Amino acid sequence: MENTAVDTIEAIVAKDTWNHDDYQALIQNLYSRNDAVDKFGAILGQLEAAHPQPSGAPALKVGIARFMLCRFRPALEVLAQATDNKDNHYFQAMCLKNLGRFDKAADEFRKAQSRGWNEQASAVRIAECQALAGQLDAAEASLKGLGSKLGSDAEYQYVRGLVYELQGFHDQAVEAYDKARAIQPNHGEATFRLAYFNDLHGDEATAAELYQECLNQPPVHANALINLSVLLEDDGQYDRAIACLKRLLSADPNHPRARLFVKDVEASKDMYYDEDQAKRIARRNAVLDIPVTDFELSVRARNCLKKMNIRTLGDLVRTTEAELLGYKNFGETSLKEIKDMLGAKGLRLGQALEEGVELAIPEAPPPAPPSQDAGAMAIPLDQVELSVRARKALDTLNVSTLGDLTQHSEGELLACRNFGQTSLNEVRERLAEYGLRLREN
């Protein structure tokens, strides 16, 4: 690294207090080093050793350094003791945004604005928080009138794209993200959203390239590292996936998702996945889920099945001849109808019981408990913060709202490929935030 960069870093670290300009200068100069993350950690260690219980200006420096290393909760703790100024509230807002506490983040951006932060820049950040919270009308209102003043501002174009994306206007979203990147090629947030968009829509090669771009830009980008590790794991590149996660853990050794994902990837290295068998099971399940009402049956047979709560072919293969014949008005003629119907599909009564194995047969989920919030259940899944891995698994189950998600059990989710305990914990946490829960197994 050139001496000028070293001198700049040392001069900034020696200052009594930091502001946003110092933060920008620090990360730009640190990223000229190959050991940038380690150097970040060393600077933080020096600050914490010099100020074990910081307050005022030193607390702001420690808080900013922790933010740079994705240690958002510890950063908030110390920023609460820092000098009450625009920079303090800006970094509190950024920490809260990264923790998914969007309403509180918007409040902190307003406080930063009231203490001198640029009014238009604050409005753009507030709109971002509103959009991420699903308050798209409010986000539109916050952006209204700013286009003529900020049309050439990368932050504005990024947030404009975010609103478009969450509204479902995908072409306009991509156009806005591209504009943001044209104005500021190293715009991390626009690059990440564009990567995430491509990831969700199946263009994994482009997504991986864009995630990699995020990693070449300061500061440490936790979500890009995690999402890239998922793509690499799915591609069988387990060592590279682990390297991504360990890079994040070198910045934040206690990062909970990174620690869990490392365990998942290491387990995947020894996991055997029989794709042909999975396809056979999927085809079989599609047959077992066919409603019995799709077949021509006598009125007597149809009524008996309805009263016995037998809805699908899957229900029938879990039912024995004796159980059917034991039902009132169900005789040999009706039994033959049923056996012929199953035989045409290569199935037989009691098959699931005879084979002695658990058949992964889709069952009609019961209605959601009335205690769950109907308003929360209508929230689209696009407005809920989930990892790409969890979101892709839920897409295979055609889950589009939180209400749809509550119709599935833990077992059904864990049966999805690449959906493990980490993803299940994540889904539970997101549902709990809205007062919802998964269906009982």
C-alpha positions as CSV (number, residue, x, y, z in Angstrom):
1,M,0.0,0.0,0.0
2,E,1.3,3.5,-0.8
3,N,2.6,5.6,2.0
4,T,-0.1,8.2,1.3
5,A,-2.9,5.7,2.2
6,V,-1.1,4.7,5.4
7,D,-0.7,8.3,6.4
8,T,-4.4,9.0,5.7
9,I,-5.5,6.0,7.8
10,E,-3.2,7.0,10.7
11,A,-4.4,10.6,10.5
12,I,-8.0,9.6,10.7
13,V,-7.5,7.1,13.5
14,A,-5.7,9.8,15.5
15,K,-8.6,12.3,15.3
16,D,-10.6,12.9,18.4
17,T,-13.9,12.3,16.6
18,W,-15.1,11.0,13.3
19,N,-17.8,12.0,10.9
20,H,-19.2,10.5,7.7
21,D,-16.4,12.0,5.5
22,D,-13.8,10.3,7.8
23,Y,-15.7,7.0,7.5
24,Q,-15.7,7.3,3.7
25,A,-12.0,8.1,3.5
26,L,-11.1,5.4,6.0
27,I,-12.9,2.6,4.1
28,Q,-11.5,3.7,0.7
29,N,-7.9,3.7,1.9
30,L,-8.3,0.5,3.9
31,Y,-9.6,-1.3,0.8
32,S,-6.3,-0.6,-1.0
33,R,-4.9,-3.3,1.3
34,N,-5.3,-7.1,0.8
35,D,-5.7,-7.5,4.6
36,A,-8.5,-4.8,4.8
37,V,-10.8,-6.8,7.1
38,D,-8.0,-7.7,9.4
39,K,-6.9,-4.1,9.5
40,F,-10.5,-3.0,10.3
41,G,-10.5,-5.4,13.2
42,A,-7.1,-4.1,14.4
43,I,-8.3,-0.5,14.4
44,L,-11.5,-1.5,16.3
45,G,-9.4,-3.4,18.8
46,Q,-7.2,-0.3,19.4
47,L,-10.2,1.9,19.9
48,E,-11.9,-0.5,22.3
49,A,-8.7,-0.9,24.3
50,A,-8.2,2.9,24.5
51,H,-11.9,3.4,25.5
52,P,-13.3,0.4,27.4
53,Q,-16.5,2.3,28.3
54,P,-16.7,5.0,25.6
55,S,-19.0,7.9,25.6
56,G,-19.2,11.1,23.6
57,A,-16.8,11.4,20.6
58,P,-14.9,8.2,21.3
59,A,-18.2,6.2,21.4
60,L,-19.0,7.5,17.9
61,K,-15.6,6.3,16.6
62,V,-16.1,2.8,18.2
63,G,-19.6,2.7,16.9
64,I,-18.6,3.5,13.3
65,A,-15.8,1.0,13.4
66,R,-18.2,-1.7,14.6
67,F,-20.6,-0.8,11.8
68,M,-17.8,-1.2,9.3
69,L,-17.4,-4.8,10.5
70,C,-21.2,-5.6,10.3
71,R,-21.3,-5.7,14.2
72,F,-24.6,-3.8,14.1
73,R,-26.0,-4.6,17.5
74,P,-22.8,-3.9,19.4
75,A,-22.5,-0.7,17.3
76,L,-26.0,0.4,18.4
77,E,-25.1,-0.2,22.1
78,V,-22.1,2.2,22.0
79,L,-23.7,4.8,19.6
80,A,-26.4,5.3,22.2
81,Q,-23.7,6.8,24.4
82,A,-22.1,8.9,21.7
83,T,-22.3,12.6,20.9
84,D,-25.8,13.6,19.8
85,N,-25.2,14.8,16.3
86,K,-26.2,14.0,12.7
87,D,-23.4,11.5,12.2
88,N,-24.4,9.5,15.3
89,H,-28.0,9.3,14.2
90,Y,-27.0,8.4,10.6
91,F,-25.0,5.4,11.7
92,Q,-27.6,4.3,14.2
93,A,-30.1,4.4,11.3
94,M,-27.8,2.4,9.1
95,C,-27.3,-0.3,11.8
96,L,-31.1,-0.5,12.4
97,K,-31.7,-0.8,8.6
98,N,-29.3,-3.7,8.4
99,L,-31.0,-5.4,11.4
100,G,-34.4,-5.1,9.6
101,R,-35.8,-2.6,12.1
102,F,-36.9,-0.3,9.3
103,D,-39.4,2.0,11.2
104,K,-36.8,2.8,13.8
105,A,-34.2,3.3,11.1
106,A,-36.5,5.9,9.4
107,D,-36.9,7.7,12.8
108,E,-33.1,7.9,13.2
109,F,-32.7,9.3,9.6
110,R,-35.3,12.0,10.6
111,K,-33.2,12.8,13.7
112,A,-30.1,13.0,11.5
113,Q,-32.0,15.4,9.2
114,S,-33.1,17.6,12.1
115,R,-29.5,17.9,13.2
116,G,-28.2,19.0,9.9
117,W,-28.0,16.0,7.6
118,N,-28.9,16.8,4.0
119,E,-32.6,17.1,3.7
120,Q,-32.9,15.4,0.3
121,A,-30.5,12.7,1.1
122,S,-32.4,12.0,4.3
123,A,-35.7,11.8,2.3
124,V,-34.2,9.2,0.0
125,R,-33.0,7.1,3.0
126,I,-36.4,7.4,4.7
127,A,-38.0,6.2,1.4
128,E,-35.7,3.2,1.4
129,C,-36.7,2.2,4.9
130,Q,-40.4,2.6,4.1
131,A,-40.0,0.5,0.9
132,L,-38.2,-2.3,2.8
133,A,-40.9,-2.2,5.5
134,G,-43.5,-2.7,2.7
135,Q,-44.9,0.8,3.0
136,L,-44.7,1.4,-0.7
137,D,-47.2,4.3,-0.9
138,A,-45.3,6.1,1.8
139,A,-42.0,5.5,0.0
140,E,-43.5,6.9,-3.2
141,A,-44.6,10.0,-1.3
142,S,-41.1,10.5,0.2
143,L,-39.6,10.3,-3.3
144,K,-42.2,12.6,-4.9
145,G,-40.6,15.7,-6.4
146,L,-37.1,14.5,-5.9
147,G,-36.5,13.2,-9.4
148,S,-36.1,16.6,-10.9
149,K,-33.4,17.4,-8.3
150,L,-31.8,14.0,-7.8
151,G,-32.2,12.4,-11.2
152,S,-28.4,12.1,-11.5
153,D,-27.9,10.9,-7.9
154,A,-27.0,7.2,-7.5
155,E,-28.8,6.9,-4.1
156,Y,-32.0,8.2,-5.6
157,Q,-31.9,5.8,-8.5
158,Y,-31.2,2.9,-6.2
159,V,-34.2,3.6,-4.0
160,R,-36.3,4.3,-7.1
161,G,-35.3,0.8,-8.3
162,L,-36.1,-0.7,-4.9
163,V,-39.6,0.7,-4.9
164,Y,-40.2,-0.5,-8.5
165,E,-38.9,-4.0,-7.6
166,L,-41.2,-4.4,-4.6
167,Q,-44.1,-3.1,-6.7
168,G,-43.4,-5.8,-9.2
169,F,-42.2,-3.5,-12.0
170,H,-39.1,-5.6,-12.7
171,D,-38.0,-4.0,-16.0
172,Q,-38.1,-0.5,-14.4
173,A,-36.3,-1.7,-11.3
174,V,-33.4,-3.1,-13.3
175,E,-33.2,0.1,-15.4
176,A,-33.0,2.2,-12.2
177,Y,-30.3,-0.1,-10.7
178,D,-28.3,0.2,-13.9
179,K,-28.6,4.0,-13.8
180,A,-27.4,4.0,-10.2
181,R,-24.4,1.9,-11.2
182,A,-23.7,4.1,-14.2
183,I,-23.6,7.1,-12.0
184,Q,-21.6,5.4,-9.3
185,P,-20.1,2.1,-10.5
186,N,-19.2,1.0,-7.0
187,H,-22.6,1.6,-5.6
188,G,-22.8,-1.4,-3.2
189,E,-26.6,-1.4,-2.5
190,A,-27.7,-1.1,-6.1
191,T,-25.2,-3.8,-7.1
192,F,-26.5,-6.0,-4.3
193,R,-30.2,-5.5,-5.2
194,L,-29.4,-6.3,-8.9
195,A,-27.6,-9.4,-7.8
196,Y,-30.4,-10.4,-5.5
197,F,-33.0,-9.8,-8.3
198,N,-31.0,-12.0,-10.7
199,D,-30.6,-14.7,-8.0
200,L,-34.3,-14.8,-7.3
201,H,-35.1,-15.0,-11.1
202,G,-32.8,-17.9,-11.8
203,D,-29.9,-16.1,-13.5
204,E,-27.4,-17.4,-10.9
205,A,-24.3,-16.8,-13.1
206,T,-25.0,-13.1,-13.3
207,A,-26.0,-13.0,-9.6
208,A,-22.7,-14.5,-8.6
209,E,-20.7,-12.0,-10.7
210,L,-22.6,-9.1,-9.1
211,Y,-22.3,-10.5,-5.6
212,Q,-18.5,-10.7,-6.2
213,E,-18.5,-7.0,-7.2
214,C,-20.1,-6.2,-3.9
215,L,-17.2,-7.9,-2.2
216,N,-14.7,-5.8,-4.0
217,Q,-16.3,-2.6,-2.5
218,P,-16.1,-1.3,1.0
219,P,-17.2,-1.9,3.7
220,V,-17.7,-5.6,4.4
221,H,-21.0,-6.8,2.8
222,A,-22.4,-9.6,4.9
223,N,-25.5,-10.4,2.8
224,A,-23.5,-10.6,-0.4
225,L,-21.0,-13.0,1.2
226,I,-23.8,-15.2,2.5
227,N,-25.8,-15.2,-0.7
228,L,-22.7,-16.0,-2.8
229,S,-21.8,-18.8,-0.4
230,V,-25.3,-20.3,-1.0
231,L,-24.8,-20.2,-4.8
232,L,-21.4,-21.7,-4.6
233,E,-22.7,-24.5,-2.3
234,D,-25.6,-25.3,-4.7
235,D,-23.0,-25.5,-7.5
236,G,-20.9,-28.0,-5.4
237,Q,-18.1,-25.5,-4.8
238,Y,-18.0,-26.1,-1.1
239,D,-14.5,-24.8,-0.3
240,R,-15.2,-21.5,-2.0
241,A,-18.6,-21.3,-0.1
242,I,-16.8,-21.8,3.2
243,A,-14.1,-19.2,2.3
244,C,-16.9,-16.6,1.8
245,L,-18.4,-17.4,5.1
246,K,-15.0,-17.4,6.9
247,R,-14.3,-14.0,5.4
248,L,-17.5,-12.7,7.1
249,L,-16.6,-14.4,10.3
250,S,-13.1,-12.8,10.3
251,A,-15.0,-9.5,10.4
252,D,-17.7,-10.6,12.9
253,P,-16.7,-13.8,14.6
254,N,-20.2,-14.0,16.3
255,H,-22.3,-13.5,13.1
256,P,-25.1,-16.0,13.8
257,R,-26.1,-16.8,10.2
258,A,-22.5,-17.2,9.0
259,R,-21.7,-19.6,11.8
260,L,-24.8,-21.7,11.1
261,F,-24.2,-21.6,7.3
262,V,-20.6,-22.9,7.7
263,K,-22.0,-25.9,9.5
264,D,-24.5,-26.5,6.7
265,V,-21.9,-26.3,4.0
266,E,-19.5,-28.6,5.8
267,A,-22.4,-31.1,6.2
268,S,-23.3,-30.8,2.5
269,K,-19.8,-31.9,1.6
270,D,-20.6,-35.4,3.0
271,M,-24.3,-35.3,1.8
272,Y,-25.4,-37.5,-1.0
273,Y,-28.4,-36.3,-3.0
274,D,-30.1,-38.7,-5.4
275,E,-31.6,-36.5,-8.0
276,D,-33.3,-39.3,-9.9
277,Q,-34.9,-40.6,-6.8
278,A,-36.1,-37.1,-6.0
279,K,-37.7,-36.8,-9.4
280,R,-39.4,-40.2,-9.0
281,I,-40.8,-39.1,-5.6
282,A,-42.0,-35.8,-7.1
283,R,-43.8,-37.6,-9.9
284,R,-45.4,-40.0,-7.5
285,N,-46.5,-37.3,-5.2
286,A,-48.2,-35.5,-8.1
287,V,-50.2,-38.6,-8.7
288,L,-51.1,-39.1,-5.1
289,D,-52.3,-35.6,-4.8
290,I,-55.0,-36.1,-7.5
291,P,-58.5,-35.6,-6.0
292,V,-60.8,-38.6,-6.2
293,T,-63.5,-36.2,-7.6
294,D,-61.4,-36.2,-10.8
295,F,-62.6,-39.8,-11.5
296,E,-65.9,-41.1,-12.6
297,L,-67.4,-42.9,-9.6
298,S,-70.8,-44.0,-8.6
299,V,-72.8,-41.6,-6.3
300,R,-72.6,-44.2,-3.5
301,A,-68.8,-44.6,-3.7
302,R,-68.3,-40.9,-4.0
303,N,-70.5,-40.1,-1.0
304,C,-68.9,-42.7,1.2
305,L,-65.4,-41.4,0.4
306,K,-66.5,-37.9,1.2
307,K,-67.9,-38.9,4.5
308,M,-64.8,-40.8,5.4
309,N,-62.8,-37.6,4.6
310,I,-60.9,-39.4,1.7
311,R,-60.1,-36.6,-0.7
312,T,-57.1,-37.8,-2.8
313,L,-55.5,-40.9,-4.2
314,G,-52.9,-40.5,-1.4
315,D,-55.6,-40.8,1.2
316,L,-56.8,-44.1,-0.5
317,V,-53.3,-45.7,-0.5
318,R,-53.3,-45.1,3.3
319,T,-56.7,-46.8,3.6
320,T,-57.2,-50.6,3.7
321,E,-60.0,-52.7,2.1
322,A,-61.3,-53.6,5.5
323,E,-61.7,-50.0,6.5
324,L,-63.7,-49.2,3.4
325,L,-65.9,-52.3,3.7
326,G,-66.4,-51.5,7.3
327,Y,-68.1,-48.3,6.4
328,K,-71.9,-48.2,6.2
329,N,-73.3,-48.8,2.6
330,F,-69.8,-49.4,1.2
331,G,-70.0,-52.8,-0.5
332,E,-68.0,-55.0,-2.9
333,T,-69.2,-53.1,-6.0
334,S,-67.9,-49.8,-4.6
335,L,-64.7,-51.5,-3.6
336,K,-64.1,-52.8,-7.1
337,E,-64.6,-49.3,-8.5
338,I,-62.0,-47.9,-6.1
339,K,-59.5,-50.7,-6.8
340,D,-59.9,-50.3,-10.6
341,M,-59.4,-46.5,-10.3
342,L,-56.2,-47.0,-8.3
343,G,-55.0,-49.8,-10.5
344,A,-55.1,-47.5,-13.5
345,K,-52.5,-45.3,-11.8
346,G,-50.4,-48.2,-10.6
347,L,-51.5,-48.0,-7.0
348,R,-53.5,-50.1,-4.6
349,L,-55.3,-49.8,-1.3
350,G,-53.2,-49.8,1.8
351,Q,-50.0,-49.5,-0.3
352,A,-48.4,-46.9,1.9
353,L,-49.1,-49.1,5.0
354,E,-47.8,-52.3,3.3
355,E,-44.6,-50.7,2.1
356,G,-43.8,-49.6,5.7
357,V,-42.3,-46.3,4.5
358,E,-43.3,-42.7,4.9
359,L,-44.7,-41.5,1.6
360,A,-44.2,-37.8,1.0
361,I,-47.8,-37.2,0.1
362,P,-49.1,-33.6,0.0
363,E,-51.9,-33.2,2.4
364,A,-54.6,-30.6,2.4
365,P,-53.5,-28.2,5.2
366,P,-56.0,-27.3,7.8
367,P,-57.3,-23.7,8.1
368,A,-54.9,-21.4,9.8
369,P,-55.7,-20.9,13.5
370,P,-58.2,-18.0,14.0
371,S,-55.8,-16.4,16.5
372,Q,-53.4,-15.5,13.7
373,D,-53.6,-12.0,12.4
374,A,-55.5,-11.9,9.1
375,G,-53.8,-8.7,8.0
376,A,-50.3,-10.1,8.6
377,M,-51.2,-13.2,6.7
378,A,-52.0,-11.2,3.6
379,I,-48.4,-9.7,3.5
380,P,-46.6,-10.7,0.3
381,L,-43.5,-12.7,0.9
382,D,-41.6,-10.3,-1.4
383,Q,-41.9,-7.7,1.5
384,V,-40.4,-10.1,4.1
385,E,-36.6,-10.2,4.6
386,L,-35.5,-13.8,3.9
387,S,-32.4,-15.4,2.6
388,V,-32.2,-16.4,-1.0
389,R,-32.0,-20.1,0.0
390,A,-35.2,-19.9,2.1
391,R,-37.0,-17.8,-0.6
392,K,-36.2,-20.3,-3.3
393,A,-37.4,-23.2,-1.3
394,L,-40.7,-21.4,-0.6
395,D,-41.1,-20.6,-4.3
396,T,-41.1,-24.4,-5.0
397,L,-44.0,-24.7,-2.6
398,N,-45.8,-21.8,-4.4
399,V,-45.8,-19.7,-1.2
400,S,-46.5,-16.1,-2.0
401,T,-47.8,-14.7,1.3
402,L,-47.2,-15.2,5.0
403,G,-50.7,-16.8,5.1
404,D,-49.5,-19.4,2.6
405,L,-46.4,-20.0,4.7
406,T,-48.5,-20.7,7.8
407,Q,-50.2,-23.5,5.9
408,H,-47.0,-25.6,5.8
409,S,-45.4,-27.6,8.6
410,E,-41.8,-27.8,9.6
411,G,-41.6,-31.3,8.1
412,E,-42.8,-30.1,4.7
413,L,-40.3,-27.3,4.7
414,L,-37.4,-29.5,5.7
415,A,-38.3,-31.9,2.9
416,C,-37.4,-29.2,0.4
417,R,-33.9,-29.5,-1.2
418,N,-31.3,-27.3,0.4
419,F,-33.8,-26.2,3.1
420,G,-32.1,-27.0,6.5
421,Q,-32.4,-26.2,10.1
422,T,-30.9,-22.7,9.6
423,S,-33.5,-21.8,7.0
424,L,-36.2,-23.2,9.3
425,N,-35.1,-21.1,12.2
426,E,-35.0,-18.0,9.9
427,V,-38.6,-18.7,8.8
428,R,-39.8,-19.2,12.3
429,E,-38.2,-15.9,13.4
430,R,-39.8,-13.9,10.5
431,L,-43.3,-15.4,11.2
432,A,-42.9,-14.7,15.0
433,E,-42.2,-11.0,14.1
434,Y,-45.7,-10.9,12.7
435,G,-47.3,-13.0,15.5
436,L,-47.6,-16.0,13.1
437,R,-46.4,-19.6,13.2
438,L,-46.1,-22.7,11.0
439,R,-48.8,-25.4,10.9
440,E,-48.3,-28.2,13.4
441,N,-46.8,-31.4,11.9
